[in-house]
Amino acid sequence: MKQDAWKQPFFSNKMPACPLRGHWASFCVVDEMGDGKAYGGLPYHLQDSAGHQYAGRLNHAAHLA
């Protein structure tokens, strides 16, 4: 996508253009001490740049489930 694509009239001027549910991201949450211990089972709440909200619970490997 070109740098100024978000300025096109079919997008909101407050939000950048992005594909909805067209791509994925991967996260693994570990302890802040750097020991690598996973935080499996913790709830999460995310909001993407388009304002969509996602909630769930980390799986046993501390990945978004």
N, CA, C and O atoms as a GROMACS GRO file, in nm:
protein
  260
    1MET      N    1   0.085  -0.117   0.000
    1MET     CA    2   0.000   0.000   0.000
    1MET      C    3   0.090   0.123   0.000
    1MET      O    4   0.192   0.128   0.069
    2LYS      N    5   0.050   0.220  -0.076
    2LYS     CA    6   0.126   0.345  -0.080
    2LYS      C    7   0.109   0.420   0.051
    2LYS      O    8   0.007   0.407   0.119
    3GLN      N    9   0.209   0.499   0.085
    3GLN     CA   10   0.210   0.571   0.212
    3GLN      C   11   0.087   0.658   0.232
    3GLN      O   12   0.037   0.668   0.345
    4ASP      N   13   0.036   0.721   0.129
    4ASP     CA   14  -0.078   0.812   0.144
    4ASP      C   15  -0.211   0.748   0.105
    4ASP      O   16  -0.308   0.820   0.082
    5ALA      N   17  -0.218   0.615   0.096
    5ALA     CA   18  -0.341   0.547   0.055
    5ALA      C   19  -0.457   0.576   0.150
    5ALA      O   20  -0.573   0.577   0.109
    6TRP      N   21  -0.427   0.598   0.277
    6TRP     CA   22  -0.535   0.623   0.374
    6TRP      C   23  -0.609   0.753   0.346
    6TRP      O   24  -0.718   0.774   0.399
    7LYS      N   25  -0.552   0.840   0.266
    7LYS     CA   26  -0.615   0.968   0.235
    7LYS      C   27  -0.724   0.958   0.128
    7LYS      O   28  -0.793   1.056   0.101
    8GLN      N   29  -0.739   0.841   0.068
    8GLN     CA   30  -0.842   0.825  -0.034
    8GLN      C   31  -0.980   0.846   0.027
    8GLN      O   32  -0.999   0.814   0.145
    9PRO      N   33  -1.077   0.898  -0.049
    9PRO     CA   34  -1.207   0.935   0.005
    9PRO      C   35  -1.289   0.822   0.065
    9PRO      O   36  -1.378   0.848   0.146
   10PHE      N   37  -1.262   0.696   0.029
   10PHE     CA   38  -1.343   0.588   0.083
   10PHE      C   39  -1.295   0.540   0.219
   10PHE      O   40  -1.349   0.442   0.272
   11PHE      N   41  -1.195   0.604   0.276
   11PHE     CA   42  -1.150   0.572   0.411
   11PHE      C   43  -1.176   0.692   0.503
   11PHE      O   44  -1.178   0.807   0.458
   12SER      N   45  -1.196   0.662   0.629
   12SER     CA   46  -1.212   0.769   0.727
   12SER      C   47  -1.080   0.845   0.738
   12SER      O   48  -0.973   0.785   0.730
   13ASN      N   49  -1.087   0.975   0.757
   13ASN     CA   50  -0.963   1.051   0.772
   13ASN      C   51  -0.902   1.035   0.911
   13ASN      O   52  -0.795   1.088   0.937
   14LYS      N   53  -0.969   0.962   0.999
   14LYS     CA   54  -0.917   0.939   1.133
   14LYS      C   55  -0.849   0.803   1.146
   14LYS      O   56  -0.778   0.779   1.244
   15MET      N   57  -0.870   0.714   1.050
   15MET     CA   58  -0.814   0.580   1.060
   15MET      C   59  -0.739   0.544   0.932
   15MET      O   60  -0.786   0.576   0.822
   16PRO      N   61  -0.624   0.479   0.944
   16PRO     CA   62  -0.553   0.436   0.825
   16PRO      C   63  -0.625   0.320   0.757
   16PRO      O   64  -0.701   0.247   0.820
   17ALA      N   65  -0.600   0.304   0.629
   17ALA     CA   66  -0.657   0.191   0.556
   17ALA      C   67  -0.591   0.062   0.602
   17ALA      O   68  -0.469   0.057   0.618
   18CYS      N   69  -0.670  -0.039   0.625
   18CYS     CA   70  -0.615  -0.170   0.660
   18CYS      C   71  -0.715  -0.277   0.619
   18CYS      O   72  -0.836  -0.253   0.622
   19PRO      N   73  -0.667  -0.396   0.582
   19PRO     CA   74  -0.758  -0.502   0.546
   19PRO      C   75  -0.826  -0.557   0.672
   19PRO      O   76  -0.758  -0.587   0.770
   20LEU      N   77  -0.955  -0.570   0.671
   20LEU     CA   78  -1.026  -0.624   0.786
   20LEU      C   79  -1.020  -0.775   0.782
   20LEU      O   80  -1.066  -0.838   0.686
   21ARG      N   81  -0.964  -0.833   0.885
   21ARG     CA   82  -0.951  -0.978   0.899
   21ARG      C   83  -0.877  -1.043   0.782
   21ARG      O   84  -0.894  -1.162   0.755
   22GLY      N   85  -0.796  -0.966   0.715
   22GLY     CA   86  -0.723  -1.019   0.601
   22GLY      C   87  -0.584  -1.069   0.637
   22GLY      O   88  -0.523  -1.144   0.560
   23HIS      N   89  -0.533  -1.030   0.751
   23HIS     CA   90  -0.400  -1.070   0.794
   23HIS      C   91  -0.408  -1.114   0.939
   23HIS      O   92  -0.513  -1.098   1.002
   24TRP      N   93  -0.302  -1.168   0.991
   24TRP     CA   94  -0.301  -1.211   1.130
   24TRP      C   95  -0.172  -1.165   1.196
   24TRP      O   96  -0.074  -1.131   1.130
   25ALA      N   97  -0.174  -1.165   1.326
   25ALA     CA   98  -0.055  -1.133   1.405
   25ALA      C   99  -0.043  -1.240   1.512
   25ALA      O  100  -0.142  -1.300   1.553
   26SER      N  101   0.077  -1.263   1.558
   26SER     CA  102   0.101  -1.365   1.659
   26SER      C  103   0.172  -1.301   1.778
   26SER      O  104   0.266  -1.223   1.760
   27PHE      N  105   0.127  -1.334   1.897
   27PHE     CA  106   0.186  -1.282   2.020
   27PHE      C  107   0.209  -1.398   2.116
   27PHE      O  108   0.132  -1.494   2.117
   28CYS      N  109   0.313  -1.389   2.194
   28CYS     CA  110   0.335  -1.482   2.305
   28CYS      C  111   0.372  -1.395   2.424
   28CYS      O  112   0.473  -1.324   2.420
   29VAL      N  113   0.293  -1.400   2.530
   29VAL     CA  114   0.315  -1.316   2.647
   29VAL      C  115   0.394  -1.396   2.750
   29VAL      O  116   0.353  -1.504   2.791
   30VAL      N  117   0.508  -1.341   2.792
   30VAL     CA  118   0.592  -1.407   2.892
   30VAL      C  119   0.613  -1.312   3.010
   30VAL      O  120   0.579  -1.194   3.003
   31ASP      N  121   0.669  -1.366   3.119
   31ASP     CA  122   0.686  -1.287   3.240
   31ASP      C  123   0.784  -1.171   3.218
   31ASP      O  124   0.871  -1.178   3.132
   32GLU      N  125   0.767  -1.066   3.297
   32GLU     CA  126   0.848  -0.946   3.281
   32GLU      C  127   0.991  -0.964   3.331
   32GLU      O  128   1.075  -0.877   3.306
   33MET      N  129   1.021  -1.072   3.401
   33MET     CA  130   1.156  -1.097   3.450
   33MET      C  131   1.245  -1.158   3.342
   33MET      O  132   1.366  -1.169   3.361
   34GLY      N  133   1.187  -1.196   3.230
   34GLY     CA  134   1.266  -1.251   3.121
   34GLY      C  135   1.299  -1.398   3.134
   34GLY      O  136   1.383  -1.450   3.061
   35ASP      N  137   1.232  -1.466   3.227
   35ASP     CA  138   1.258  -1.609   3.246
   35ASP      C  139   1.193  -1.694   3.138
   35ASP      O  140   1.225  -1.812   3.125
   36GLY      N  141   1.103  -1.636   3.062
   36GLY     CA  142   1.036  -1.710   2.956
   36GLY      C  143   0.916  -1.790   3.002
   36GLY      O  144   0.859  -1.865   2.924
   37LYS      N  145   0.876  -1.775   3.129
   37LYS     CA  146   0.758  -1.846   3.179
   37LYS      C  147   0.634  -1.786   3.115
   37LYS      O  148   0.610  -1.665   3.124
   38ALA      N  149   0.554  -1.870   3.052
   38ALA     CA  150   0.435  -1.824   2.980
   38ALA      C  151   0.321  -1.792   3.076
   38ALA      O  152   0.307  -1.856   3.181
   39TYR      N  153   0.241  -1.693   3.040
   39TYR     CA  154   0.124  -1.653   3.117
   39TYR      C  155  -0.002  -1.716   3.059
   39TYR      O  156  -0.097  -1.645   3.028
   40GLY      N  157  -0.005  -1.845   3.043
   40GLY     CA  158  -0.122  -1.914   2.990
   40GLY      C  159  -0.244  -1.893   3.078
   40GLY      O  160  -0.232  -1.891   3.201
   41GLY      N  161  -0.361  -1.878   3.017
   41GLY     CA  162  -0.486  -1.865   3.090
   41GLY      C  163  -0.528  -1.722   3.121
   41GLY      O  164  -0.641  -1.700   3.164
   42LEU      N  165  -0.442  -1.625   3.101
   42LEU     CA  166  -0.480  -1.486   3.132
   42LEU      C  167  -0.575  -1.431   3.025
   42LEU      O  168  -0.560  -1.461   2.907
   43PRO      N  169  -0.671  -1.350   3.067
   43PRO     CA  170  -0.761  -1.288   2.968
   43PRO      C  171  -0.688  -1.174   2.896
   43PRO      O  172  -0.596  -1.114   2.950
   44TYR      N  173  -0.730  -1.147   2.773
   44TYR     CA  174  -0.674  -1.036   2.698
   44TYR      C  175  -0.785  -0.958   2.630
   44TYR      O  176  -0.895  -1.010   2.607
   45HIS      N  177  -0.756  -0.833   2.598
   45HIS     CA  178  -0.847  -0.746   2.525
   45HIS      C  179  -0.762  -0.662   2.432
   45HIS      O  180  -0.673  -0.590   2.476
   46LEU      N  181  -0.789  -0.671   2.301
   46LEU     CA  182  -0.713  -0.598   2.200
   46LEU      C  183  -0.805  -0.510   2.119
   46LEU      O  184  -0.923  -0.540   2.102
   47GLN      N  185  -0.750  -0.402   2.068
   47GLN     CA  186  -0.823  -0.316   1.976
   47GLN      C  187  -0.731  -0.284   1.860
   47GLN      O  188  -0.619  -0.237   1.881
   48ASP      N  189  -0.775  -0.310   1.736
   48ASP     CA  190  -0.691  -0.283   1.620
   48ASP      C  191  -0.708  -0.139   1.573
   48ASP      O  192  -0.787  -0.063   1.628
   49SER      N  193  -0.632  -0.103   1.471
   49SER     CA  194  -0.632   0.035   1.424
   49SER      C  195  -0.764   0.076   1.360
   49SER      O  196  -0.788   0.196   1.343
   50ALA      N  197  -0.849  -0.020   1.325
   50ALA     CA  198  -0.980   0.011   1.269
   50ALA      C  199  -1.087   0.020   1.378
   50ALA      O  200  -1.204   0.043   1.348
   51GLY      N  201  -1.048   0.001   1.504
   51GLY     CA  202  -1.141   0.012   1.614
   51GLY      C  203  -1.212  -0.116   1.652
   51GLY      O  204  -1.295  -0.117   1.742
   52HIS      N  205  -1.180  -0.227   1.584
   52HIS     CA  206  -1.242  -0.355   1.618
   52HIS      C  207  -1.179  -0.409   1.745
   52HIS      O  208  -1.058  -0.400   1.765
   53GLN      N  209  -1.263  -0.465   1.831
   53GLN     CA  210  -1.215  -0.516   1.959
   53GLN      C  211  -1.221  -0.668   1.961
   53GLN      O  212  -1.313  -0.729   1.906
   54TYR      N  213  -1.122  -0.727   2.025
   54TYR     CA  214  -1.110  -0.872   2.036
   54TYR      C  215  -1.082  -0.906   2.181
   54TYR      O  216  -1.001  -0.840   2.246
   55ALA      N  217  -1.146  -1.008   2.230
   55ALA     CA  218  -1.123  -1.052   2.368
   55ALA      C  219  -1.112  -1.203   2.370
   55ALA      O  220  -1.169  -1.272   2.284
   56GLY      N  221  -1.041  -1.253   2.465
   56GLY     CA  222  -1.026  -1.398   2.478
   56GLY      C  223  -0.937  -1.430   2.596
   56GLY      O  224  -0.919  -1.349   2.687
   57ARG      N  225  -0.882  -1.549   2.592
   57ARG     CA  226  -0.795  -1.595   2.699
   57ARG      C  227  -0.673  -1.662   2.635
   57ARG      O  228  -0.686  -1.737   2.539
   58LEU      N  229  -0.555  -1.633   2.689
   58LEU     CA  230  -0.434  -1.694   2.636
   58LEU      C  231  -0.438  -1.845   2.656
   58LEU      O  232  -0.484  -1.893   2.760
   59ASN      N  233  -0.391  -1.921   2.557
   59ASN     CA  234  -0.390  -2.066   2.572
   59ASN      C  235  -0.273  -2.109   2.661
   59ASN      O  236  -0.202  -2.024   2.714
   60HIS      N  237  -0.253  -2.238   2.678
   60HIS     CA  238  -0.151  -2.289   2.770
   60HIS      C  239  -0.010  -2.244   2.732
   60HIS      O  240   0.078  -2.238   2.819
   61ALA      N  241   0.013  -2.213   2.605
   61ALA     CA  242   0.144  -2.167   2.560
   61ALA      C  243   0.152  -2.014   2.560
   61ALA      O  244   0.250  -1.958   2.512
   62ALA      N  245   0.052  -1.948   2.615
   62ALA     CA  246   0.043  -1.801   2.623
   62ALA      C  247   0.030  -1.737   2.486
   62ALA      O  248   0.075  -1.625   2.466
   63HIS      N  249  -0.032  -1.806   2.392
   63HIS     CA  250  -0.065  -1.749   2.262
   63HIS      C  251  -0.213  -1.711   2.264
   63HIS      O  252  -0.292  -1.770   2.338
   64LEU      N  253  -0.250  -1.613   2.182
   64LEU     CA  254  -0.390  -1.574   2.174
   64LEU      C  255  -0.471  -1.692   2.123
   64LEU      O  256  -0.436  -1.753   2.022
   65ALA      N  257  -0.577  -1.723   2.193
   65ALA     CA  258  -0.660  -1.838   2.154
   65ALA      C  259  -0.790  -1.792   2.092
   65ALA      O  260  -0.872  -1.874   2.053
   0.00000   0.00000   0.00000
